[in-house]
Structures are given as C-alpha cells and as structure tokens.
Amino acid sequence: MSKIIFILLGIILLGCNSQNNAEGIIDHKENILFIGNSYTYRNAGVDRHLKRLTKGMKNLPSTFITRAAQGKFHLHTHWNDPETMNLLQTQKWDKVILQEYSSGPTKDEKQFFKFGEKWKKRLMKLNPKTKVLLFATWGYKKARRMTDSLDVQYERLKNKMHVSKVPVGLLWKSLKNKINLYDGDGAHPNRKGTFLTACLFYEYLFDKDVRLTKHVDDRIPLEIQNKLKQWAHDFKREQTQVKTSSLSLGSK
C-alpha cells in the first residue's frame, strides 16, 4: 500500500514540474554582486532596490543580490580589500557589476583599465560562467561634459574586457531637463536617482520590462515611480535599437 502511495506522489510531483516548465517558470537561484562605492550603496543601495523590483515577478530566477561597497573605493581599492574578497568567496556569482570611483575612469585612466581587466580575470578564475557588467556612472551635476567622457572610458574598457555595460550615466543625462536625480552635493544620487538606476539594471540584467513590476518604494510617489520605470524601459529599448542598427550596418 505504501509503495502505491509513493508512486502516486511521484506522479503528482512530476506533473507539477511539467506544468511549471510549460509556464516557463525558472526554478534555479541566481547570485548577483555589486562591487562599488557610495554611488552603489546610497539610499539603501541599488542592490536592495533591485531586489525589491524582482519580488513577485513570474519567470524570474530566485535572486540573491548584495553588494561590496564602501565610500570612495576604486576598483584597485577593492582588489586587496579583505571584506570584498571574503564576500567573493562565499559562493559562485552568476553576475558581477563593477563600478569605479566617480571620476576614476578619466582622472586615473591607467589604473581604471588595469584593474578592470584584472577583475575580469579574477572573476573568471573563481567562476568561468560569471557574467561581468560595468556600471557606467554619471558626471557631476555642474560638469557638463563629464558624463560623456565617463561613458567613453567605460565603453573602451567594455570592449577590452569583452563584457557588458549598463549606461546609467547616459540615461541620467537624457532626463536632466525632466527630473532631478542628484542629491544636494551635485554628485551622489537622491532616492529617485537610485531607484531609476535599479530600474535600468533590472532591464539589463533580466531582459524584462520593469514597468510590469509592483510598487515597491513607499518613499517615492506612485506617479513618479511609474515615470522612472517608463524612462528606464524606453532608454533600454532605444539603446538596443541603436546597437542592432550598428550591427546591421557593420555586416554590410
């Protein structure tokens, strides 16, 4: 009798798994790590806002998202930091996001490129399947050309490392006449800036429409939150179209 019950339970579980697969539900866990500084951890952190956006979403893997981020840190500072190294070795990371100090890519170009590539090698040694992304940040509010200069450097490093880039700075620049994303110091993000950044990472990391996520930040009015999601989604779509057009032209 117990044998029959065991077989019936097995059939039921198999049926449930088949239904989940048919619906496209992903059942594996994905580990995501941000390595950066105050641009990453301000306002509770890009990582925590991103984690909130993933809650309750179907067809997304179960995610563990955290950060190694300390004030004024560069990529070369993280390189020998015990806390960063301990966190790296706690588990295998599926995706790692690297963020350089605000002006680092232009003020110390040599170190920026050197340690960007060193980080790629280290991460590949720890887990060859890790996807590495660059967090291309924004310029200071009063520095008109800084965002473009930073993005050029991140783009160069992206090509050298053969990784992906999330052009957060360019998104911020496109919205400069629509909304203030800066804190009072004109450098760090305010809460809307951090939330917008998380929305763009959602689109790039999961290739999903962030507009479909739930209202997750009670400190940002729903109307503003929806606008931020819309702007992030539209920007990602435009960037994808530009990339596709460039590839098509290059193949001719």
C-alpha positions in Angstrom: 0.0 0.0 0.0 2.8 2.4 0.9 4.5 1.6 -2.3 1.4 2.6 -4.3 1.1 5.9 -2.4 4.8 6.6 -3.1 4.3 6.1 -6.8 1.2 8.3 -6.8 3.1 11.1 -5.1 5.9 10.8 -7.6 3.4 11.2 -10.5 1.8 14.2 -8.9 5.2 15.9 -8.4 6.2 15.1 -11.9 3.0 16.7 -13.2 3.7 19.8 -11.1 7.2 20.1 -12.5 5.9 19.7 -16.1 3.3 22.4 -15.6 6.0 24.7 -14.2 8.2 24.1 -17.2 5.3 24.6 -19.6 4.7 28.0 -18.0 8.4 28.9 -18.4 9.0 29.3 -14.7 12.7 29.4 -13.8 13.5 27.4 -10.6 17.2 28.0 -10.2 18.8 30.6 -7.9 20.9 33.5 -9.4 23.5 35.3 -7.3 24.3 38.9 -8.2 27.0 41.0 -6.7 27.6 44.8 -7.0 31.2 46.0 -6.4 31.4 49.8 -6.0 31.2 52.7 -3.6 28.7 55.3 -2.3 27.1 55.6 -5.8 26.1 52.0 -5.3 25.1 52.0 -1.6 23.3 55.4 -1.2 19.6 55.4 -0.4 19.6 51.8 0.8 21.6 50.7 -2.2 20.9 49.9 -5.9 21.1 46.2 -4.9 18.2 46.4 -2.4 16.0 48.5 -4.8 16.7 45.9 -7.5 15.9 43.0 -5.1 12.5 44.7 -4.3 11.8 45.0 -8.0 12.3 41.3 -8.5 9.8 40.3 -5.8 6.6 38.6 -7.0 7.7 38.5 -10.7 7.0 35.4 -12.6 9.5 33.8 -14.9 12.5 35.3 -13.0 15.0 33.2 -11.1 15.1 33.3 -7.4 17.8 36.0 -6.8 20.3 36.8 -4.1 21.5 40.3 -4.6 24.1 42.0 -2.4 27.0 44.5 -2.6 30.6 45.1 -1.6 30.6 48.9 -1.5 32.5 51.4 0.7 32.8 55.2 0.4 35.5 56.5 -2.0 36.5 53.0 -3.1 38.1 52.4 -6.5 38.4 49.1 -8.3 42.0 49.0 -7.2 41.0 49.6 -3.6 38.6 46.7 -3.7 41.3 44.5 -5.2 43.1 44.0 -1.8 40.1 44.6 0.5 39.5 41.6 2.9 35.8 42.2 3.1 35.4 42.2 -0.7 37.5 39.1 -1.0 35.6 37.3 1.7 32.3 38.1 0.0 33.6 36.9 -3.3 34.5 33.6 -1.9 31.2 32.9 -0.1 29.6 31.4 -3.2 29.6 31.4 -7.0 28.4 34.6 -8.5 26.3 34.5 -11.7 26.6 38.2 -12.4 29.0 40.8 -11.0 28.7 44.5 -11.6 31.8 46.7 -11.4 31.6 50.4 -10.5 34.6 52.7 -10.5 35.0 55.8 -8.3 33.1 58.7 -9.8 35.9 60.5 -11.7 38.3 57.5 -11.7 37.9 56.5 -15.4 39.1 59.9 -16.6 41.4 61.0 -13.8 43.3 57.8 -13.4 42.8 56.1 -16.7 45.8 53.7 -16.3 44.5 52.2 -13.0 41.0 52.1 -14.3 41.9 49.9 -17.3 44.5 47.9 -15.4 42.2 46.8 -12.6 39.1 46.4 -14.8 40.9 43.7 -16.7 42.4 42.2 -13.5 38.9 41.9 -12.0 37.7 40.2 -15.1 40.5 37.6 -14.9 39.9 37.1 -11.1 36.2 36.6 -11.6 36.6 34.2 -14.4 39.1 32.2 -12.3 36.5 32.0 -9.5 33.7 31.1 -11.9 34.2 30.9 -15.6 30.4 31.3 -16.2 30.2 34.7 -14.4 28.7 37.5 -16.5 30.5 40.7 -15.8 28.9 44.1 -16.3 30.2 47.7 -16.0 28.2 50.3 -14.1 28.8 53.3 -16.3 28.1 56.2 -13.9 27.0 59.8 -14.4 29.0 63.0 -14.2 28.7 65.7 -11.6 25.7 67.9 -12.0 27.7 71.0 -12.9 30.2 69.2 -15.1 28.6 69.4 -18.5 30.8 67.0 -20.5 31.7 64.6 -17.7 29.0 62.0 -18.4 30.0 61.6 -22.0 33.7 61.4 -21.1 33.0 58.7 -18.5 30.8 56.7 -20.9 33.6 56.8 -23.5 36.0 55.3 -21.0 33.6 52.6 -19.8 32.9 51.7 -23.4 36.6 51.3 -24.1 37.0 49.1 -21.1 33.9 47.1 -22.0 35.5 46.4 -25.4 38.8 45.5 -23.9 37.2 43.1 -21.3 34.6 41.7 -23.7 31.8 42.3 -21.2 28.6 44.3 -21.0 28.0 47.9 -20.0 25.0 49.4 -18.3 25.0 53.1 -19.4 23.4 54.6 -16.4 25.1 58.0 -16.9 23.6 58.4 -20.4 20.1 57.7 -19.0 20.6 60.3 -16.4 21.8 62.8 -19.0 18.7 62.2 -21.2 16.5 63.2 -18.2 18.4 66.2 -17.0 15.5 68.6 -18.1 12.8 66.3 -16.8 13.7 65.4 -13.2 16.4 66.0 -10.6 18.2 62.8 -9.8 21.1 64.3 -7.7 21.4 64.7 -4.0 22.3 68.2 -2.6 26.1 67.7 -3.3 25.5 67.5 -7.0 27.3 64.2 -7.3 25.5 61.4 -5.4 22.1 60.2 -6.3 18.9 61.1 -4.4 16.4 58.3 -3.8 14.8 58.8 -7.3 18.3 58.5 -8.8 19.0 55.2 -7.0 15.6 53.9 -7.9 16.0 54.8 -11.6 19.4 53.2 -11.7 17.9 50.0 -10.2 15.2 50.0 -12.9 17.8 50.2 -15.6 19.7 47.3 -14.1 16.5 45.3 -13.9 16.1 45.7 -17.7 19.7 44.9 -18.5 20.2 42.0 -16.0 17.0 40.2 -16.7 16.0 41.5 -20.1 12.5 42.1 -18.7 10.1 45.0 -18.7 10.5 46.9 -15.4 7.1 48.6 -16.0 5.4 45.3 -15.0 6.9 45.3 -11.5 4.9 46.2 -8.5 5.0 49.5 -6.5 8.0 48.8 -4.2 9.1 52.1 -2.7 6.7 53.9 -0.4 9.0 57.0 -0.3 8.6 57.7 -4.0 5.0 58.6 -5.1 3.5 56.0 -7.4 3.2 58.5 -10.3 6.9 59.3 -10.1 7.8 55.7 -9.7 5.9 54.8 -12.8 7.6 57.6 -14.8 11.1 56.4 -13.7 10.2 52.8 -14.8 8.9 54.1 -18.1 12.0 56.2 -18.8 14.3 53.3 -17.9 12.4 50.9 -20.2 12.3 53.4 -23.1 16.0 54.1 -22.8 16.9 50.4 -22.8 14.8 49.8 -25.9 16.4 52.8 -27.7 19.9 51.5 -26.8 19.0 48.1 -28.1 17.7 49.5 -31.4 20.9 51.6 -31.8 23.1 48.5 -31.2 21.0 46.4 -33.6 21.3 49.1 -36.3 25.0 49.4 -35.8 25.5 45.6 -36.1 23.4 45.6 -39.3 25.4 48.3 -40.9 28.7 46.6 -39.9 27.7 43.4 -41.6 27.0 45.0 -44.9 
